Amino acid sequence: MGLFKKKAIETKCKECGMELNDPVRLERHMKKAHARPSQKNFDSPGGGGGMW
């Protein structure tokens, strides 16, 4: 009958493959680990739009 079966909830990170045990933890992991904006190359001359 399947009354007490666990539903298939995705708890594996699609970015890095890390397996988490709770969907809430997966959401927190995605925000913390993968929500960073792409890092620009600030060391290159003229490519950063710096202050000076």
Backbone atoms as SQL, in Angstrom:
CREATE TABLE atoms (id INTEGER PRIMARY KEY, chain TEXT, resi INTEGER, resn TEXT, atom TEXT, x REAL, y REAL, z REAL);
INSERT INTO atoms VALUES
  (1, 'A', 1, 'MET', 'N', 0.809, -1.192, 0.000),
  (2, 'A', 1, 'MET', 'CA', 0.000, 0.000, 0.000),
  (3, 'A', 1, 'MET', 'C', 0.860, 1.267, 0.000),
  (4, 'A', 2, 'GLY', 'N', 1.990, 1.228, 0.668),
  (5, 'A', 2, 'GLY', 'CA', 2.884, 2.360, 0.613),
  (6, 'A', 2, 'GLY', 'C', 2.483, 3.520, 1.510),
  (7, 'A', 3, 'LEU', 'N', 1.803, 3.246, 2.587),
  (8, 'A', 3, 'LEU', 'CA', 1.385, 4.336, 3.466),
  (9, 'A', 3, 'LEU', 'C', 2.542, 4.937, 4.252),
  (10, 'A', 4, 'PHE', 'N', 3.514, 4.114, 4.581),
  (11, 'A', 4, 'PHE', 'CA', 4.590, 4.586, 5.444),
  (12, 'A', 4, 'PHE', 'C', 5.934, 4.690, 4.734),
  (13, 'A', 5, 'LYS', 'N', 5.914, 4.683, 3.427),
  (14, 'A', 5, 'LYS', 'CA', 7.157, 4.824, 2.673),
  (15, 'A', 5, 'LYS', 'C', 7.578, 6.282, 2.658),
  (16, 'A', 6, 'LYS', 'N', 8.892, 6.485, 2.679),
  (17, 'A', 6, 'LYS', 'CA', 9.403, 7.843, 2.560),
  (18, 'A', 6, 'LYS', 'C', 9.266, 8.303, 1.115),
  (19, 'A', 7, 'LYS', 'N', 8.919, 9.546, 0.961),
  (20, 'A', 7, 'LYS', 'CA', 8.823, 10.107, -0.384),
  (21, 'A', 7, 'LYS', 'C', 10.225, 10.426, -0.881),
  (22, 'A', 8, 'ALA', 'N', 10.405, 10.325, -2.153),
  (23, 'A', 8, 'ALA', 'CA', 11.719, 10.596, -2.743),
  (24, 'A', 8, 'ALA', 'C', 11.952, 12.106, -2.763),
  (25, 'A', 9, 'ILE', 'N', 12.745, 12.578, -1.813),
  (26, 'A', 9, 'ILE', 'CA', 13.082, 13.990, -1.728),
  (27, 'A', 9, 'ILE', 'C', 14.552, 14.130, -2.087),
  (28, 'A', 10, 'GLU', 'N', 14.816, 15.020, -3.013),
  (29, 'A', 10, 'GLU', 'CA', 16.188, 15.230, -3.472),
  (30, 'A', 10, 'GLU', 'C', 16.999, 15.921, -2.383),
  (31, 'A', 11, 'THR', 'N', 18.057, 15.256, -1.926),
  (32, 'A', 11, 'THR', 'CA', 18.920, 15.834, -0.895),
  (33, 'A', 11, 'THR', 'C', 20.383, 15.802, -1.323),
  (34, 'A', 12, 'LYS', 'N', 20.614, 15.710, -2.617),
  (35, 'A', 12, 'LYS', 'CA', 21.978, 15.717, -3.122),
  (36, 'A', 12, 'LYS', 'C', 22.204, 17.016, -3.878),
  (37, 'A', 13, 'CYS', 'N', 23.302, 17.687, -3.577),
  (38, 'A', 13, 'CYS', 'CA', 23.624, 18.962, -4.201),
  (39, 'A', 13, 'CYS', 'C', 23.961, 18.738, -5.670),
  (40, 'A', 14, 'LYS', 'N', 23.338, 19.514, -6.539),
  (41, 'A', 14, 'LYS', 'CA', 23.585, 19.372, -7.974),
  (42, 'A', 14, 'LYS', 'C', 24.892, 20.028, -8.398),
  (43, 'A', 15, 'GLU', 'N', 25.400, 20.944, -7.578),
  (44, 'A', 15, 'GLU', 'CA', 26.644, 21.643, -7.908),
  (45, 'A', 15, 'GLU', 'C', 27.878, 20.809, -7.576),
  (46, 'A', 16, 'CYS', 'N', 27.922, 20.270, -6.347),
  (47, 'A', 16, 'CYS', 'CA', 29.137, 19.595, -5.902),
  (48, 'A', 16, 'CYS', 'C', 28.930, 18.115, -5.577),
  (49, 'A', 17, 'GLY', 'N', 27.679, 17.646, -5.549),
  (50, 'A', 17, 'GLY', 'CA', 27.422, 16.240, -5.294),
  (51, 'A', 17, 'GLY', 'C', 27.367, 15.864, -3.821),
  (52, 'A', 18, 'MET', 'N', 27.404, 16.844, -2.934),
  (53, 'A', 18, 'MET', 'CA', 27.376, 16.564, -1.498),
  (54, 'A', 18, 'MET', 'C', 25.992, 16.031, -1.105),
  (55, 'A', 19, 'GLU', 'N', 25.985, 14.961, -0.362),
  (56, 'A', 19, 'GLU', 'CA', 24.743, 14.333, 0.082),
  (57, 'A', 19, 'GLU', 'C', 24.392, 14.846, 1.475),
  (58, 'A', 20, 'LEU', 'N', 23.191, 15.419, 1.601),
  (59, 'A', 20, 'LEU', 'CA', 22.722, 15.930, 2.877),
  (60, 'A', 20, 'LEU', 'C', 21.494, 15.118, 3.301),
  (61, 'A', 21, 'ASN', 'N', 21.196, 15.146, 4.590),
  (62, 'A', 21, 'ASN', 'CA', 20.126, 14.285, 5.074),
  (63, 'A', 21, 'ASN', 'C', 18.787, 14.994, 5.226),
  (64, 'A', 22, 'ASP', 'N', 18.702, 16.278, 4.866),
  (65, 'A', 22, 'ASP', 'CA', 17.464, 17.019, 5.045),
  (66, 'A', 22, 'ASP', 'C', 17.349, 18.072, 3.941),
  (67, 'A', 23, 'PRO', 'N', 16.197, 18.251, 3.352),
  (68, 'A', 23, 'PRO', 'CA', 16.047, 19.253, 2.297),
  (69, 'A', 23, 'PRO', 'C', 16.313, 20.680, 2.780),
  (70, 'A', 24, 'VAL', 'N', 16.043, 20.943, 4.049),
  (71, 'A', 24, 'VAL', 'CA', 16.321, 22.269, 4.609),
  (72, 'A', 24, 'VAL', 'C', 17.819, 22.509, 4.653),
  (73, 'A', 25, 'ARG', 'N', 18.559, 21.485, 5.019),
  (74, 'A', 25, 'ARG', 'CA', 20.021, 21.603, 5.037),
  (75, 'A', 25, 'ARG', 'C', 20.575, 21.780, 3.625),
  (76, 'A', 26, 'LEU', 'N', 19.961, 21.124, 2.660),
  (77, 'A', 26, 'LEU', 'CA', 20.386, 21.290, 1.267),
  (78, 'A', 26, 'LEU', 'C', 20.170, 22.730, 0.819),
  (79, 'A', 27, 'GLU', 'N', 19.035, 23.296, 1.167),
  (80, 'A', 27, 'GLU', 'CA', 18.747, 24.678, 0.807),
  (81, 'A', 27, 'GLU', 'C', 19.755, 25.633, 1.453),
  (82, 'A', 28, 'ARG', 'N', 20.065, 25.405, 2.721),
  (83, 'A', 28, 'ARG', 'CA', 21.039, 26.239, 3.424),
  (84, 'A', 28, 'ARG', 'C', 22.428, 26.088, 2.797),
  (85, 'A', 29, 'HIS', 'N', 22.783, 24.855, 2.435),
  (86, 'A', 29, 'HIS', 'CA', 24.072, 24.588, 1.794),
  (87, 'A', 29, 'HIS', 'C', 24.170, 25.317, 0.453),
  (88, 'A', 30, 'MET', 'N', 23.105, 25.284, -0.333),
  (89, 'A', 30, 'MET', 'CA', 23.109, 25.937, -1.638),
  (90, 'A', 30, 'MET', 'C', 23.292, 27.442, -1.484),
  (91, 'A', 31, 'LYS', 'N', 22.631, 28.038, -0.506),
  (92, 'A', 31, 'LYS', 'CA', 22.754, 29.474, -0.290),
  (93, 'A', 31, 'LYS', 'C', 24.155, 29.838, 0.175),
  (94, 'A', 32, 'LYS', 'N', 24.695, 29.044, 1.074),
  (95, 'A', 32, 'LYS', 'CA', 25.971, 29.377, 1.683),
  (96, 'A', 32, 'LYS', 'C', 27.153, 29.041, 0.774),
  (97, 'A', 33, 'ALA', 'N', 27.114, 27.920, 0.113),
  (98, 'A', 33, 'ALA', 'CA', 28.280, 27.446, -0.628),
  (99, 'A', 33, 'ALA', 'C', 28.275, 27.836, -2.104),
  (100, 'A', 34, 'HIS', 'N', 27.104, 27.983, -2.697),
  (101, 'A', 34, 'HIS', 'CA', 27.058, 28.173, -4.143),
  (102, 'A', 34, 'HIS', 'C', 26.381, 29.464, -4.579),
  (103, 'A', 35, 'ALA', 'N', 25.965, 30.317, -3.674),
  (104, 'A', 35, 'ALA', 'CA', 25.266, 31.543, -4.057),
  (105, 'A', 35, 'ALA', 'C', 26.204, 32.733, -4.207),
  (106, 'A', 36, 'ARG', 'N', 27.495, 32.516, -4.123),
  (107, 'A', 36, 'ARG', 'CA', 28.447, 33.611, -4.274),
  (108, 'A', 36, 'ARG', 'C', 28.442, 34.104, -5.714),
  (109, 'A', 37, 'PRO', 'N', 28.545, 35.416, -5.911),
  (110, 'A', 37, 'PRO', 'CA', 28.648, 35.916, -7.284),
  (111, 'A', 37, 'PRO', 'C', 29.988, 35.510, -7.890),
  (112, 'A', 38, 'SER', 'N', 30.027, 35.447, -9.182),
  (113, 'A', 38, 'SER', 'CA', 31.264, 35.037, -9.827),
  (114, 'A', 38, 'SER', 'C', 32.355, 36.030, -9.498),
  (115, 'A', 39, 'GLN', 'N', 33.512, 35.527, -9.111),
  (116, 'A', 39, 'GLN', 'CA', 34.611, 36.376, -8.689),
  (117, 'A', 39, 'GLN', 'C', 35.335, 36.916, -9.912),
  (118, 'A', 40, 'LYS', 'N', 35.492, 38.220, -9.944),
  (119, 'A', 40, 'LYS', 'CA', 36.197, 38.858, -11.049),
  (120, 'A', 40, 'LYS', 'C', 37.691, 38.824, -10.758),
  (121, 'A', 41, 'ASN', 'N', 38.467, 38.956, -11.796),
  (122, 'A', 41, 'ASN', 'CA', 39.910, 38.975, -11.643),
  (123, 'A', 41, 'ASN', 'C', 40.342, 40.407, -11.318),
  (124, 'A', 42, 'PHE', 'N', 40.527, 40.684, -10.041),
  (125, 'A', 42, 'PHE', 'CA', 40.886, 42.025, -9.617),
  (126, 'A', 42, 'PHE', 'C', 42.374, 42.315, -9.801),
  (127, 'A', 43, 'ASP', 'N', 43.173, 41.323, -10.062),
  (128, 'A', 43, 'ASP', 'CA', 44.605, 41.505, -10.204),
  (129, 'A', 43, 'ASP', 'C', 45.005, 41.976, -11.603),
  (130, 'A', 44, 'SER', 'N', 44.140, 41.800, -12.562),
  (131, 'A', 44, 'SER', 'CA', 44.509, 42.181, -13.924),
  (132, 'A', 44, 'SER', 'C', 44.438, 43.697, -14.081),
  (133, 'A', 45, 'PRO', 'N', 45.364, 44.288, -14.806),
  (134, 'A', 45, 'PRO', 'CA', 45.363, 45.746, -14.986),
  (135, 'A', 45, 'PRO', 'C', 44.200, 46.209, -15.856),
  (136, 'A', 46, 'GLY', 'N', 43.459, 47.191, -15.363),
  (137, 'A', 46, 'GLY', 'CA', 42.375, 47.762, -16.131),
  (138, 'A', 46, 'GLY', 'C', 41.136, 46.896, -16.240),
  (139, 'A', 47, 'GLY', 'N', 41.092, 45.794, -15.554),
  (140, 'A', 47, 'GLY', 'CA', 39.951, 44.896, -15.702),
  (141, 'A', 47, 'GLY', 'C', 39.030, 44.868, -14.524),
  (142, 'A', 48, 'GLY', 'N', 39.245, 45.751, -13.547),
  (143, 'A', 48, 'GLY', 'CA', 38.418, 45.651, -12.365),
  (144, 'A', 48, 'GLY', 'C', 37.529, 46.840, -12.100),
  (145, 'A', 49, 'GLY', 'N', 37.815, 47.970, -12.729),
  (146, 'A', 49, 'GLY', 'CA', 37.020, 49.145, -12.435),
  (147, 'A', 49, 'GLY', 'C', 37.217, 49.585, -10.998),
  (148, 'A', 50, 'GLY', 'N', 38.465, 49.624, -10.565),
  (149, 'A', 50, 'GLY', 'CA', 38.788, 49.935, -9.178),
  (150, 'A', 50, 'GLY', 'C', 38.554, 51.393, -8.830),
  (151, 'A', 51, 'MET', 'N', 38.986, 51.778, -7.652),
  (152, 'A', 51, 'MET', 'CA', 38.763, 53.123, -7.160),
  (153, 'A', 51, 'MET', 'C', 39.707, 54.138, -7.805),
  (154, 'A', 52, 'TRP', 'N', 40.906, 53.760, -8.182),
  (155, 'A', 52, 'TRP', 'CA', 41.874, 54.719, -8.740),
  (156, 'A', 52, 'TRP', 'C', 42.192, 54.403, -10.157);
